[in-house]
Amino acid sequence: MKTTHIKNKFLLPLNFKTLGKALIFGALTMSAVSCEKDLMLEPENNITQTSFYTTELQIQQAVSGVYSAMINSSSRGGYDVNFYLLASEVRSNNFNAISQNGNRDYFAINRFQDTSSTEEMSILWDDAYQLVSYANNILARIDAVPFADGATKEQYRAETRFLRAYAYFELMRMFGKVPLIDHPMTPTEAAAVPRTDLQTLYNFVTSEIEASVAGLKNTYDAKNKGRITKPAAHAMLGRVYLTGYGYPLNNSSYLAKAKEHLSAVIQVEGQYVTFAPNYADLFKSANDNKYHLFEIQHISGGVSQGSYLPSYVSPNFGVTDPLYNAQSSLYSSAELGVSTSLINSYEPGDLRKNLTIKTSFIAANGQPDNANYFIKFREPGLVISNRYDWPINFPVIRYADVILMYAEVLNYEGSTALAVPQLNRIRQRAGLAPLSTSISSADFITALRRERRSEFAGEGVYWHDLVRWNIGVSVINAEAAANNYNFTITTNDYLYQIPLNQVQIAGYEQNP
C-alpha cells in the first residue's frame, strides 16, 4: 500500500515575512506516522503531551506549528501547491496537461483520470488532517495554561480555531463529506468516526470562524504580520457562505450572511485593508502581507519554508530569457501548460494577461519556444537556494475576491446597478473600460464570471467557482470536446475520491 508520509516531520516555526529569521518561535518534533495510523489525530511527540503544552511560550510555538502545517507539509510542497494548484487550478480548464509523466498526478487530475489510489488524494487528506491534529492538541490544552495576558490567550485560541475550520473547508471542497474530529483521538477512535454530512460541516466551519472573530486583531505590528486578522476571518466567512449558497448545498439563507461578512471587510478599506493600485504589485515578495487578507507564508534562504509553486507552473527558461533563474524548474516545456481557452478569454488590452501568462520564451537550449505558462508568481532576479525556495507568499484570499463576491451577492439580490461599480473597480485596475450600470442581471453574471477567471488565473479559485455555479460540467465537457479529449464528466466529478487507504482503514463509503 502506497503512503505519503515524511519521517521525522517537524512543526517548523512560523517565520513571518517582516520578521525574517531573527525571531524563531521554536519547533515541535513529530514522530513518523505508520500506514495503520493515517487518520491519527493525536500525534506521538518526542516531547510528551503533558509536559509540552504547559507554558505560554509552548502554546505560542504550537500555534506557529499550525501555520507551518500549510507551508511544506508534504513532499510536493504546501497547501498552495496541493490544494490550490494541483487539485484546483489544474482541475479547471485553465490548464492543459500536454503529456503524461508517470511520476506526476497533474495529468490524471486534468484529464479526470484520477482514482482513489492517486497519490494526490492522500496528500490532500493527510495535509489537512495534520493541521487539524495540531489545532486539536492546542485547543484541548490551552485552558489549563497560564498566560500573562488573557487577550493573548484568546488570540492564540482564535487563530487556531480559524485555521482548523479553514482546513475543514478545504477538505469539504475536495471530498464533500469528511469525518469531523474536533478533539484529540487515538487512531482507533478516529477510525470509528463516520463521514459527516455537508450541512453539519458547514455549521461547524462557520460557527468556528465566527467565534474566532472576537479574539482576533484588526492588524498586527510588523513582527507579527501574517497572522489571521478580523478582516481575514470576515473574508473567509464570506467565501464559505457564498460557497454554501451555491452547489451542492444550495442553502439560500447563506446569501445574507455572505453579504454581512463581505461588507464588514469593505467597510474597513483604507484602515485595515488596502486595495492595490496596480495588479503587478500583488505578486511581488516585497509586498507580502500588504495587500492580501490571508496568505500562506514563505521565506527563502534554504530554511525549508520557500514556495514550490513557481517551479511547478513554469519551465526551464534559458539564460537569455528575462525569467531565467539558475535554480531552474521542475518540469520540461512539454508537460503542463496554460490552456488556449484561458488565453483567449482575456479582453483586448487587459493588463493582467501579460502579468499572468508567458506565451513565448527562450528555452534552456537557447531556442525560442511558443508554449504557454503561468508566470504570476515567478519573480525575475531573485537569488534562491533551490527550486523550492521561492520567497513569495501565496494569497489564499485577496481583497479583490471580496469585492467581486460582494458584487455577485448584490446582483443576486437584484441590485445590479450597485454591483456594477464594484466590478468596475477591478476592471479599471486591469485597464479595461467600465461596464454600464444599466447592464442586465444575466449579462452582469456573464461579465463577472469572465472577470473572476482573468483576475484569479493561476490561484486555484476558478475551479471552485465552476462547481458552486454548477457550470463545471458544461464548461469542462466543452473544453474536452474542443481539444478532442476522450472524456466527459458529470457532477460526480466535482469531488475527488476518498483515498483508498482511508476507505480500507475506516470503512468509509466512497464518493460516486
Solvent accessible surface area in square Angstrom, and as a share of the most:
residue,aa,sasa,rsa
1,M,143,0.64
2,K,147,0.62
3,T,47,0.27
4,T,24,0.14
5,H,59,0.26
6,I,66,0.34
7,K,154,0.65
8,N,99,0.51
9,K,35,0.15
10,F,99,0.41
11,L,7,0.03
12,L,41,0.20
13,P,17,0.11
14,L,1,0.01
15,N,8,0.04
16,F,0,0.00
17,K,37,0.16
18,T,77,0.45
19,L,28,0.14
20,G,20,0.20
21,K,111,0.47
22,A,95,0.74
23,L,67,0.34
24,I,111,0.56
25,F,9,0.04
26,G,17,0.16
27,A,54,0.42
28,L,3,0.02
29,T,32,0.19
30,M,11,0.05
31,S,32,0.21
32,A,44,0.34
33,V,46,0.27
34,S,51,0.33
35,C,30,0.18
36,E,123,0.55
37,K,65,0.28
38,D,11,0.06
39,L,6,0.03
40,M,22,0.10
41,L,0,0.00
42,E,42,0.19
43,P,14,0.09
44,E,83,0.37
45,N,25,0.13
46,N,108,0.55
47,I,74,0.38
48,T,80,0.46
49,Q,29,0.13
50,T,118,0.69
51,S,61,0.39
52,F,8,0.03
53,Y,12,0.05
54,T,61,0.35
55,T,59,0.34
56,E,56,0.25
57,L,102,0.51
58,Q,40,0.18
59,I,0,0.00
60,Q,41,0.18
61,Q,35,0.16
62,A,2,0.02
63,V,0,0.00
64,S,1,0.00
65,G,1,0.01
66,V,0,0.00
67,Y,4,0.02
68,S,7,0.05
69,A,3,0.02
70,M,3,0.01
71,I,1,0.01
72,N,17,0.09
73,S,8,0.05
74,S,8,0.05
75,S,84,0.54
76,R,22,0.08
77,G,0,0.00
78,G,1,0.01
79,Y,0,0.00
80,D,1,0.00
81,V,0,0.00
82,N,0,0.00
83,F,0,0.00
84,Y,5,0.02
85,L,1,0.00
86,L,2,0.01
87,A,0,0.00
88,S,0,0.00
89,E,0,0.00
90,V,0,0.00
91,R,7,0.03
92,S,2,0.01
93,N,9,0.05
94,N,0,0.00
95,F,7,0.03
96,N,40,0.20
97,A,0,0.00
98,I,78,0.40
99,S,45,0.29
100,Q,120,0.53
101,N,41,0.21
102,G,81,0.78
103,N,120,0.61
104,R,68,0.25
105,D,23,0.12
106,Y,1,0.00
107,F,20,0.08
108,A,20,0.15
109,I,0,0.00
110,N,10,0.05
111,R,36,0.13
112,F,29,0.12
113,Q,99,0.44
114,D,21,0.11
115,T,72,0.42
116,S,20,0.13
117,S,77,0.49
118,T,17,0.10
119,E,48,0.21
120,E,0,0.00
121,M,0,0.00
122,S,11,0.07
123,I,2,0.01
124,L,0,0.00
125,W,0,0.00
126,D,20,0.10
127,D,5,0.02
128,A,0,0.00
129,Y,8,0.03
130,Q,39,0.17
131,L,0,0.00
132,V,0,0.00
133,S,5,0.03
134,Y,12,0.04
135,A,0,0.00
136,N,1,0.00
137,N,0,0.00
138,I,0,0.00
139,L,33,0.16
140,A,58,0.45
141,R,54,0.20
142,I,0,0.00
143,D,102,0.53
144,A,93,0.72
145,V,2,0.01
146,P,101,0.63
147,F,32,0.13
148,A,108,0.83
149,D,75,0.39
150,G,49,0.47
151,A,69,0.53
152,T,32,0.19
153,K,32,0.13
154,E,75,0.33
155,Q,16,0.07
156,Y,12,0.05
157,R,46,0.17
158,A,5,0.04
159,E,0,0.00
160,T,0,0.00
161,R,64,0.23
162,F,0,0.00
163,L,0,0.00
164,R,14,0.05
165,A,0,0.00
166,Y,0,0.00
167,A,0,0.00
168,Y,0,0.00
169,F,0,0.00
170,E,0,0.00
171,L,0,0.00
172,M,7,0.03
173,R,32,0.12
174,M,1,0.00
175,F,0,0.00
176,G,4,0.04
177,K,76,0.32
178,V,0,0.00
179,P,0,0.00
180,L,36,0.18
181,I,0,0.00
182,D,66,0.34
183,H,92,0.41
184,P,30,0.19
185,M,25,0.11
186,T,65,0.38
187,P,42,0.26
188,T,112,0.65
189,E,91,0.41
190,A,0,0.00
191,A,26,0.20
192,A,80,0.62
193,V,27,0.15
194,P,97,0.61
195,R,23,0.08
196,T,23,0.13
197,D,73,0.38
198,L,34,0.17
199,Q,58,0.26
200,T,55,0.32
201,L,0,0.00
202,Y,8,0.03
203,N,79,0.41
204,F,26,0.11
205,V,0,0.00
206,T,9,0.05
207,S,57,0.37
208,E,15,0.07
209,I,0,0.00
210,E,72,0.32
211,A,49,0.38
212,S,1,0.01
213,V,25,0.14
214,A,92,0.71
215,G,20,0.19
216,L,4,0.02
217,K,104,0.44
218,N,49,0.25
219,T,62,0.36
220,Y,18,0.07
221,D,83,0.43
222,A,68,0.53
223,K,104,0.44
224,N,28,0.15
225,K,61,0.26
226,G,16,0.15
227,R,11,0.04
228,I,2,0.01
229,T,24,0.14
230,K,48,0.20
231,P,4,0.03
232,A,0,0.00
233,A,0,0.00
234,H,38,0.17
235,A,0,0.00
236,M,0,0.00
237,L,0,0.00
238,G,0,0.00
239,R,17,0.06
240,V,0,0.00
241,Y,6,0.02
242,L,3,0.01
243,T,16,0.10
244,G,0,0.00
245,Y,61,0.23
246,G,12,0.11
247,Y,59,0.22
248,P,70,0.44
249,L,38,0.19
250,N,89,0.46
251,N,35,0.18
252,S,88,0.57
253,S,66,0.42
254,Y,9,0.03
255,L,22,0.11
256,A,68,0.53
257,K,84,0.35
258,A,0,0.00
259,K,62,0.26
260,E,109,0.49
261,H,13,0.06
262,L,0,0.00
263,S,22,0.14
264,A,27,0.21
265,V,0,0.00
266,I,37,0.19
267,Q,140,0.62
268,V,31,0.18
269,E,58,0.26
270,G,75,0.72
271,Q,123,0.55
272,Y,78,0.30
273,V,6,0.03
274,T,65,0.38
275,F,41,0.17
276,A,2,0.01
277,P,88,0.55
278,N,83,0.42
279,Y,6,0.02
280,A,33,0.25
281,D,27,0.14
282,L,13,0.06
283,F,14,0.06
284,K,88,0.37
285,S,21,0.14
286,A,98,0.76
287,N,26,0.13
288,D,15,0.08
289,N,24,0.12
290,K,111,0.47
291,Y,21,0.08
292,H,24,0.11
293,L,21,0.10
294,F,5,0.02
295,E,8,0.04
296,I,0,0.00
297,Q,6,0.03
298,H,2,0.01
299,I,18,0.09
300,S,28,0.18
301,G,43,0.41
302,G,45,0.43
303,V,49,0.28
304,S,73,0.47
305,Q,5,0.02
306,G,0,0.00
307,S,3,0.02
308,Y,31,0.12
309,L,4,0.02
310,P,1,0.00
311,S,0,0.00
312,Y,11,0.04
313,V,8,0.04
314,S,1,0.01
315,P,1,0.01
316,N,55,0.28
317,F,8,0.03
318,G,2,0.02
319,V,110,0.63
320,T,103,0.60
321,D,7,0.03
322,P,106,0.66
323,L,17,0.08
324,Y,86,0.33
325,N,14,0.07
326,A,80,0.62
327,Q,63,0.28
328,S,40,0.26
329,S,5,0.03
330,L,24,0.12
331,Y,9,0.03
332,S,53,0.34
333,S,37,0.24
334,A,55,0.42
335,E,25,0.11
336,L,4,0.02
337,G,3,0.03
338,V,6,0.03
339,S,3,0.02
340,T,87,0.50
341,S,35,0.23
342,L,0,0.00
343,I,23,0.11
344,N,107,0.55
345,S,19,0.12
346,Y,13,0.05
347,E,40,0.18
348,P,129,0.81
349,G,58,0.56
350,D,12,0.06
351,L,106,0.53
352,R,2,0.01
353,K,63,0.27
354,N,121,0.62
355,L,72,0.36
356,T,0,0.00
357,I,6,0.03
358,K,34,0.15
359,T,60,0.35
360,S,57,0.37
361,F,7,0.03
362,I,51,0.26
363,A,15,0.11
364,A,75,0.58
365,N,113,0.58
366,G,46,0.44
367,Q,108,0.48
368,P,101,0.64
369,D,34,0.18
370,N,121,0.62
371,A,23,0.18
372,N,34,0.17
373,Y,5,0.02
374,F,5,0.02
375,I,29,0.15
376,K,8,0.03
377,F,7,0.03
378,R,9,0.03
379,E,24,0.11
380,P,85,0.54
381,G,71,0.68
382,L,47,0.23
383,V,145,0.83
384,I,12,0.06
385,S,59,0.38
386,N,62,0.32
387,R,83,0.30
388,Y,70,0.27
389,D,3,0.02
390,W,1,0.00
391,P,15,0.10
392,I,5,0.03
393,N,3,0.02
394,F,5,0.02
395,P,4,0.02
396,V,5,0.03
397,I,1,0.00
398,R,5,0.02
399,Y,6,0.02
400,A,3,0.03
401,D,1,0.01
402,V,0,0.00
403,I,0,0.00
404,L,0,0.00
405,M,4,0.02
406,Y,33,0.13
407,A,0,0.00
408,E,0,0.00
409,V,0,0.00
410,L,10,0.05
411,N,5,0.02
412,Y,73,0.28
413,E,77,0.34
414,G,63,0.60
415,S,35,0.22
416,T,16,0.09
417,A,58,0.45
418,L,115,0.57
419,A,0,0.00
420,V,0,0.00
421,P,65,0.41
422,Q,36,0.16
423,L,1,0.00
424,N,23,0.12
425,R,75,0.28
426,I,1,0.00
427,R,14,0.05
428,Q,143,0.63
429,R,24,0.09
430,A,1,0.01
431,G,45,0.44
432,L,17,0.08
433,A,72,0.56
434,P,101,0.64
435,L,39,0.19
436,S,68,0.44
437,T,75,0.44
438,S,98,0.63
439,I,38,0.19
440,S,56,0.36
441,S,54,0.35
442,A,74,0.57
443,D,82,0.43
444,F,0,0.00
445,I,25,0.13
446,T,92,0.53
447,A,19,0.15
448,L,0,0.00
449,R,69,0.25
450,R,100,0.36
451,E,3,0.01
452,R,6,0.02
453,R,21,0.08
454,S,4,0.02
455,E,1,0.00
456,F,2,0.01
457,A,0,0.00
458,G,6,0.06
459,E,4,0.02
460,G,1,0.01
461,V,17,0.10
462,Y,17,0.07
463,W,3,0.01
464,H,11,0.05
465,D,3,0.02
466,L,0,0.00
467,V,20,0.12
468,R,21,0.08
469,W,25,0.09
470,N,68,0.35
471,I,42,0.21
472,G,0,0.00
473,V,38,0.22
474,S,71,0.46
475,V,35,0.20
476,I,6,0.03
477,N,36,0.18
478,A,63,0.49
479,E,27,0.12
480,A,1,0.01
481,A,73,0.57
482,A,85,0.66
483,N,61,0.31
484,N,139,0.71
485,Y,41,0.15
486,N,157,0.81
487,F,42,0.17
488,T,111,0.65
489,I,6,0.03
490,T,77,0.45
491,T,53,0.31
492,N,76,0.39
493,D,41,0.21
494,Y,9,0.03
495,L,57,0.28
496,Y,3,0.01
497,Q,42,0.18
498,I,0,0.00
499,P,0,0.00
500,L,69,0.35
501,N,7,0.03
502,Q,1,0.00
503,V,35,0.20
504,Q,111,0.49
505,I,57,0.29
506,A,24,0.19
507,G,61,0.59
508,Y,11,0.04
509,E,93,0.42
510,Q,64,0.28
511,N,12,0.06
512,P,114,0.72
